[in-house]
Amino acid sequence: MWAVVLAAFLCGAAVSAAAFSIGWKHQAQKGTSAESALVAATASVHSLRTQLAAERSDLAAAHAGALAVRRSRATLHTALARLRTQLASAHQALVATSAQAAPLSGALARLTNELHALTSYVTSTPSSQLDAGYLQAQVAYVSKTAAGLSSALAALAAPKN
């Protein structure tokens, strides 16, 4: 009887040891699989962190670039406003100069007509019939008109403040 109890005890111990060994092996395989998954997940996390750092760096660079573009745009708007002001001033100066030059063209037309008339008189009149007083008056008038045009042109050409 003791032999049967001992045999049953040994059989139970052998079955328990076999079950424990199978369970232990199964748990060891699960642990190895979990460790492999953990290593893969850790590598993936490191890769994602590296990508995130690179993206943040790119985002910071893009932000700095956008800031530089906004500053350049503001500078260009200021320059454009200054150029518009200068253009308006130049346009006003052109209008003023044109207004001052308008009477000069009339005086120049009169001077040209007088010179043509004087030339026609001198070329068509015989030398013996030329009137010296008339010629002197005409030359004096043409000289005075030319001097007036010259001073008016100098006034136009003078820089304005």
SELUM-381743 format. One record per residue: x, y, z of N, C-alpha, C, O, CB in turn. Coordinates in steps of 0.001 Angstrom, whole numbers, padded with zeros to 6 digits, always signed. Glycine has a CB too. Example, Ala and Ser with C-alpha at 12.3 -4.5 7.8 and 13.67 -1.06 7.14 Angstrom:
<rs>
+013190-005690+007800+012300-004500+007800+013200-003300+007800+014236-003319+008465+011308-004473+009046/+012850-002250+007080+013670-001060+007140+012900+000030+007870+013409+001138+008039+014084-000598+005725/
</rs>
This chain:
<rs>
+000792-001133+000000+000000+000000+000000+000878+001257+000000+000653+002222-000731-000924-000036+001160/+001858+001181+000840+002757+002318+000830+003396+002462-000528+003727+003575-000938+003822+002178+001906/+003563+001454-001179+004179+001488-002499+003229+002161-003481+003669+002902-004360+004544+000060-002979/+001935+001912-003341+000969+002518-004257+000889+004012-003943+000819+004838-004854-000445+001836-004133/+000900+004352-002668+000824+005757-002299+002087+006453-002796+002028+007556-003340+000655+005929-000755/+003217+005804-002605+004467+006382-003045+004479+006499-004569+004945+007504-005106+005654+005539-002552/+003971+005483-005272+003923+005515-006734+002981+006614-007187+003272+007315-008157+003477+004149-007306/+001845+006780-006498+000889+007815-006860+001512+009185-006606+001364+010111-007403-000434+007652-006064/+002220+009290-005464+002875+010556-005149+003932+010883-006190+004021+012029-006631+003502+010508-003753/+004730+009910-006592+005765+010109-007600+005146+010415-008962+005655+011242-009718+006665+008871-007693/+004069+009753-009252+003374+010001-010528+002814+011413-010513+002917+012124-011512+002230+008957-010769/+002224+011833-009403+001665+013184-009298+002760+014232-009388+002596+015276-010019+000891+013348-007987/+003915+013922-008722+005033+014857-008761+005569+014959-010181+005928+016051-010622+006149+014419-007789/+005633+013849-010906+006134+013849-012286+005178+014622-013190+005619+015396-014040+006313+012398-012806/+003870+014417-013014+002872+015119-013835+002928+016603-013507+002868+017434-014413+001431+014551-013592/+003044+016955-012222+003122+018354-011810+004381+018993-012369+004341+020131-012836+003095+018475-010276/+005488+018282-012330+006739+018807-012859+006633+019017-014360+007121+020019-014883+007902+017864-012535/+006001+018087-015052+005834+018208-016503+004937+019414-016812+005242+020198-017710+005226+016897-017107/+003835+019561-016071+002921+020686-016290+003627+022002-015977+003494+022981-016711+001646+020537-015420/+004392+022013-014859+005115+023204-014499+006139+023567-015569+006300+024741-015901+005791+023018-013157/+006829+022570-016110+007838+022772-017142+007187+023329-018413+007723+024243-019039+008577+021448-017445/+006049+022781-018783+005341+023262-019988+004875+024698-019765+005019+025539-020652+004120+022339-020332/+004318+024983-018591+003857+026344-018273+005016+027334-018264+004931+028439-018798+003143+026364-016913/+006116+026885-017626+007295+027737-017563+007813+028059-018952+008171+029205-019224+008386+027072-016740/+007861+027061-019844+008331+027248-021223+007404+028208-021954+007858+029092-022680+008408+025889-021975/+006106+028029-021758+005126+028898-022413+005289+030341-021921+005263+031268-022731+003682+028394-022144/+005457+030546-020617+005650+031876-020049+006964+032489-020549+007027+033687-020823+005640+031810-018507/+007998+031673-020665+009287+032166-021153+009154+032641-022602+009732+033658-022984+010372+031062-021042/+008380+031888-023413+008168+032299-024804+007365+033598-024853+007659+034483-025657+007441+031185-025599/+006357+033710-023997+005568+034938-023944+006450+036115-023526+006340+037201-024095+004380+034780-022968/+007319+035910-022543+008225+036958-022081+009185+037385-023182+009439+038577-023359+009008+036482-020862/+009713+036430-023914+010627+036743-025017+009892+037525-026095+010428+038493-026633+011238+035452-025611/+008666+037113-026415+007866+037835-027416+007571+039251-026934+007634+040201-027714+006542+037082-027709/+007245+039395-025637+006955+040721-025086+008204+041594-025105+008129+042781-025422+006411+040603-023649/+009360+041006-024764+010608+041762-024801+010940+042193-026222+011394+043317-026433+011754+040932-024221/+010720+041319-027196+010969+041667-028604+010034+042789-029037+010452+043722-029722+010784+040428-029520/+008778+042697-028641+007818+043752-028979+008200+045060-028307+008078+046128-028906+006396+043343-028568/+008672+044978-027036+009098+046174-026321+010302+046809-026994+010357+048031-027126+009421+045842-024869/+011266+046007-027420+012444+046530-028125+012012+047203-029428+012496+048288-029749+013468+045390-028415/+011115+046578-030177+010638+047154-031439+009880+048458-031179+010060+049437-031903+009731+046147-032190/+009036+048469-030149+008276+049675-029823+009215+050798-029378+009021+051957-029746+007238+049378-028720/+010242+050447-028579+011207+051450-028132+011956+052032-029327+012171+053242-029385+012200+050838-027122/+012351+051200-030271+013033+051681-031478+012108+052594-032276+012530+053631-032787+013502+050491-032355/+010848+052197-032373+009875+053022-033088+009691+054370-032395+009604+055401-033062+008528+052293-033193/+009631+054372-031058+009485+055621-030303+010700+056516-030533+010552+057721-030735+009307+055331-028790/+011899+055936-030504+013107+056732-030749+013086+057322-032157+013444+058485-032346+014372+055871-030553/+012674+056539-033133+012585+057013-034512+011574+058153-034622+011833+059161-035279+012195+055860-035455/+010419+057983-033972+009395+059028-034014+009861+060296-033302+009564+061404-033747+008096+058524-033383/+010591+060135-032197+011115+061308-031502+012118+062061-032373+012134+063292-032394+011770+060896-030181/+012947+061317-033084+013911+061945-033997+013178+062699-035102+013539+063829-035433+014859+060883-034610/+012149+062075-035671+011361+062731-036716+010657+063977-036169+010589+065002-036848+010325+061750-037303/+010136+063889-034945+009457+065023-034326+010432+066177-034116+010091+067334-034364+008822+064608-032988/+011633+065866-033664+012648+066911-033470+012995+067572-034805+013137+068792-034880+013925+066318-032818/+013128+066767-035847+013437+067322-037174+012285+068195-037662+012517+069271-038214+013719+066185-038195/+011053+067748-037466+009889+068526-037897+009791+069834-037111+009450+070875-037673+008596+067703-037725/+010089+069779-035818+010065+071005-035015+011138+071978-035498+010908+073186-035559+010270+070681-033518/+012303+071447-035837+013372+072293-036362+012959+072926-037682+013175+074118-037901+014660+071483-036546/+012361+072124-038562+011877+072649-039847+010797+073702-039635+010764+074717-040331+011333+071509-040726/+009914+073455-038672+008844+074403-038379+009418+075713-037851+008950+076789-038226+007859+073807-037363/+010420+075635-036993+011058+076845-036470+011735+077621-037602+011658+078848-037652+012089+076486-035371/+012400+076898-038512+013049+077556-039651+012008+078207-040552+012214+079323-041029+013894+076548-040456/+010894+077524-040790+009826+078091-041620+009222+079321-040948+008891+080300-041617+008730+077038-041890/+009080+079268-039630+008544+080412-038897+009495+081609-039015+009056+082739-039231+008315+080046-037408/+010793+081352-038873+011784+082427-039015+011753+082990-040441+011863+084201-040638+013210+081906-038670/+011604+082115-041421+011509+082571-042812+010272+083422-043037+010334+084440-043727+011495+081379-043762/+009157+083016-042466+007918+083791-042608+008055+085152-041943+007555+086153-042455+006727+083026-042002/+008727+085185-040817+008958+086453-040124+009821+087372-040986+009556+088570-041087+009630+086213-038750/+010850+086806-041604+011719+087597-042482+010933+088123-043681+011133+089259-044110+012923+086753-042961/+010040+087295-044219+009220+087718-045357+008293+088866-044935+008111+089825-045685+008391+086520-045912/+007704+088766-043727+006834+089847-043253+007616+091134-043073+007124+092212-043407+006160+089458-041935/+008842+091029-042544+009664+092231-042387+010005+092828-043746+009939+094044-043928+010954+091909-041611/+010369+091972-044700+010686+092451-046050+009466+093110-046679+009581+094138-047347+011181+091289-046940/+008319+092527-046465+007078+093086-047021+006813+094461-046429+006437+095389-047145+005877+092146-046749/+007009+094595-045114+006805+095891-044471+007792+096916-045018+007428+098065-045267+006953+095769-042943/+009046+096495-045206+010051+097395-045769+009676+097812-047181+009822+098976-047553+011429+096731-045765/+009194+096860-047965+008785+097172-049339+007583+098121-049359+007516+099016-050202+008446+095879-050101/+006645+097932-048446+005487+098835-048387+005943+100252-048028+005433+101229-048576+004443+098323-047351/+006901+100357-047109+007429+101673-046741+008124+102315-047940+007926+103494-048232+008410+101557-045547/+008939+101520-048624+009643+102035-049808+008652+102437-050895+008839+103453-051565+010628+100982-050355/+007605+101645-051071+006582+101960-052076+005880+103264-051719+005648+104097-052595+005550+100810-052192/+005543+103454-050458+004901+104703-050042+005823+105899-050286+005379+106954-050739+004506+104633-048557/+007119+105721-049976+008087+106795-050209+008201+107097-051708+008257+108262-052104+009473+106413-049631/+008235+106062-052529+008320+106265-053983+007062+106940-054523+007142+107777-055422+008540+104924-054699/+005910+106580-053981+004664+107236-054416+004686+108719-054064+004243+109559-054846+003434+106558-053770/+005204+109029-052881+005308+110431-052472+006270+111170-053398+005986+112290-053823+005779+110543-050998/+007406+110547-053711+008374+111172-054615+007786+111347-056010+008030+112355-056674+009658+110335-054687/+007011+110361-056447+006379+110460-057762+005381+111604-057792+005320+112351-058769+005685+109143-058129/+004600+111747-056731+003639+112850-056675+004366+114193-056688+003928+115129-057358+002753+112735-055417/+005471+114292-055952+006255+115536-055943+006839+115812-057326+006817+116946-057803+007387+115459-054893/+007359+114771-057960+007922+114935-059307+006846+115341-060301+007090+116152-061195+008599+113639-059770/+005664+114780-060143+004557+115139-061043+004167+116607-060847+003917+117321-061818+003327+114218-060794/+004116+117055-059580+003803+118456-059316+004876+119375-059890+004571+120435-060438+003655+118694-057812/+006139+118957-059758+007231+119754-060318+007138+119808-061840+007400+120845-062449+008593+119179-059891/+006763+118686-062449+006606+118651-063903+005476+119566-064354+005605+120288-065342+006345+117220-064379/+004367+119528-063621+003237+120403-063967+003648+121864-063838+003334+122681-064704+002013+120108-063062/+004360+122195-062740+004801+123574-062536+005777+124000-063630+005681+125112-064150+005454+123728-061156/+006710+123124-063976+007685+123441-065026+006991+123599-066377+007329+124492-067154+008767+122344-065110/+006024+122733-066650+005272+122846-067908+004515+124157-067959+004452+124804-069005+004295+121669-068070/+003940+124552-066833+003203+125816-066795+004147+127000-067021+003786+127969-067689+002465+125970-065447/+005359+126915-066460+006332+127987-066664+006899+127984-068082+007276+129033-068604+007465+127861-065657/+006959+126813-068700+007537+126711-070041+006545+127103-071132+006957+127430-072245+008031+125298-070286/+005256+127077-070839+004245+127388-071868+004434+128784-072454+004386+128925-073676+002838+127267-071279/+004643+129812-071654+004837+131135-072266+006112+131217-073106+006200+132007-074046+004876+132202-071184/+007098+130391-072754+008346+130422-073513+008155+129956-074948+008787+130475-075868+009390+129563-072832/+007288+128983-075130+007076+128501-076502+006422+129586-077355+006724+129698-078543+006202+127224-076504/+005531+130384-076767+004934+131507-077513+005979+132550-077860+006009+133057-078981+003804+132156-076702/+006851+132876-076884+007901+133850-077142+008875+133330-078195+009358+134096-079029+008647+134186-075848/+009159+132047-078157+010055+131449-079150+009415+131488-080536+010102+131731-081528+010405+129996-078761/+008118+131252-080611+007415+131321-081909+007466+132750-082457+007706+132944-083649+005930+130852-081763/+007243+133752-081598+007321+135153-082053+008733+135488-082527+008904+136145-083554+006900+136121-080917/+009736+135043-081789+011124+135312-082171+011446+134671-083512+012111+135276-084353+012090+134798-081095/+010976+133457-083708+011209+132767-084991+010539+133542-086132+011136+133715-087194+010665+131298-084938/+009315+134006-085920+008623+134790-086960+009374+136087-087261+009519+136463-088424+007176+135110-086521/+009850+136770-086218+010593+138008-086424+011884+137752-087204+012245+138530-088087+010911+138667-085077/+012579+136653-086873+013807+136324-087598+013516+136013-089067+014274+136411-089952+014511+135130-086939/+012417+135302-089320+012041+135016-090719+011703+136317-091452+012114+136523-092594+010826+134035-090775/+010957+137182-090785+010595+138450-091423+011832+139288-091706+011949+139879-092779+009617+139237-090542/+012768+139345-090738+013996+140108-090917+014852+139519-092028+015416+140250-092842+014786+140155-089615/+014945+138202-092057+015714+137529-093113+015077+137801-094469+015776+138092-095440+015796+136001-092853/+013775+137709-094535+013063+137969-095786+013288+139413-096242+013517+139669-097424+011551+137689-095616/+013222+140352-095296+013446+141772-095625+014848+141986-096163+015031+142662-097176+013219+142661-094388/+015859+141404-095479+017246+141617-095890+017517+140955-097240+018238+141525-098058+018214+141070-094826/+016966+139779-097494+017250+139085-098755+016436+139617-099917+016888+139551-101060+016991+137611-098601/+015260+140137-099662+014430+140590-100799+014595+142074-101101+014204+142516-102181+012967+140301-100521/+015148+142840-100205+015315+144287-100434+016714+144537-100985+017702+144010-100474+015086+145107-099110/+016781+145362-102054+018103+145697-102579+018925+146426-101503+018370+147129-100659+017977+146573-103860/+020239+146250-101544+021130+146807-100529+020987+148317-100406+021071+148858-099303+022567+146456-100850/+020777+148981-101490+020695+150441-101453+019409+150915-100793+019338+152065-100360+020791+151011-102861/+018404+150074-100705+017122+150493-100150+016902+150006-098707+015833+150247-098145+016002+149986-101032/+017867+149341-098106+017727+148850-096732+017701+150019-095771+018501+150946-095890+018873+147883-096368/+016786+149979-094821+016635+151034-093820+017451+150626-092584+017113+149657-091905+015109+151269-093454/+018513+151362-092303+019418+151037-091204+018708+151153-089859+018962+150339-088971+020645+151955-091235/+017846+152115-089681+017122+152296-088417+016189+151114-088140+016098+150619-087017+016315+153607-088445/+015495+150677-089204+014597+149524-089061+015402+148288-088696+015012+147527-087810+013793+149280-090364/+016524+148087-089375+017363+146919-089103+017884+146953-087669+017883+145926-086992+018539+146857-090095/+018330+148119-087196+018831+148232-085832+017714+147940-084825+017949+147264-083824+019422+149636-085590/+016523+148434-085077+015396+148204-084169+015043+146710-084123+014776+146151-083059+014164+149037-084613/+015050+146086-085297+014715+144667-085352+015785+143823-084663+015449+142882-083944+014542+144216-086806/+017067+144138-084864+018154+143396-084230+018092+143603-082712+018318+142661-081953+019537+143846-084795/+017793+144808-082272+017675+145078-080840+016505+144274-080248+016627+143695-079169+017477+146603-080586/+015382+144245-080960+014217+143493-080476+014540+142000-080385+014219+141348-079392+013000+143719-081404/+015178+141467-081431+015516+140042-081453+016523+139739-080334+016413+138707-079672+016097+139629-082847/+017496+140621-080120+018487+140400-079054+017817+140428-077684+018098+139590-076827+019607+141468-079119/+016919+141411-077486+016220+141519-076201+015358+140284-075960+015345+139748-074852+015348+142796-076159/+014642+139828-076977+013785+138651-076844+014635+137406-076578+014261+136579-075746+012925+138456-078117/+015762+137258-077262+016648+136116-077048+017217+136136-075632+017320+135088-074995+017790+136117-078082/+017588+137318-075130+018096+137425-073761+017010+137050-072759+017287+136375-071768+018612+138852-073481/+015773+137483-073011+014654+137120-072131+014410+135624-072115+014171+135037-071059+013387+137838-072563/+014469+135004-073291+014301+133550-073373+015438+132845-072643+015212+131853-071950+014243+133088-074846/+016644+133347-072793+017794+132730-072137+017658+132790-070618+017926+131801-069936+019090+133417-072577/+017251+133925-070087+017096+134036-068628+015919+133191-068135+015987+132610-067052+016893+135512-068217/+014850+133120-068917+013704+132280-068533+014100+130804-068532+013681+130051-067652+012510+132512-069496/+014899+130388-069507+015380+129000-069541+016316+128717-068371+016281+127630-067794+016099+128711-070870/+017144+129683-068025+018049+129493-066881+017233+129366-065593+017580+128571-064720+019063+130677-066770/+016161+130138-065467+015297+130052-064286+014611+128703-064222+014440+128136-063142+014252+131172-064295/+014217+128187-065377+013590+126851-065399+014592+125764-065043+014254+124795-064365+012984+126563-066781/+015821+125929-065502+016829+124894-065285+017390+124924-063860+017962+123936-063399+017962+125057-066287/+017227+126059-063157+017761+126169-061797+017043+125180-060879+015826+125018-060966+017611+127622-061258/+017798+124521-059999+017162+123567-059075+016240+124289-058101+016532+125380-057611+018229+122769-058297/+015115+123630-057844+014128+124193-056926+014213+123462-055601+014431+122250-055577+012695+124101-057514/+014049+124163-054519+014115+123543-053186+012752+123242-052664+012616+122719-051558+014845+124432-052206/
</rs>
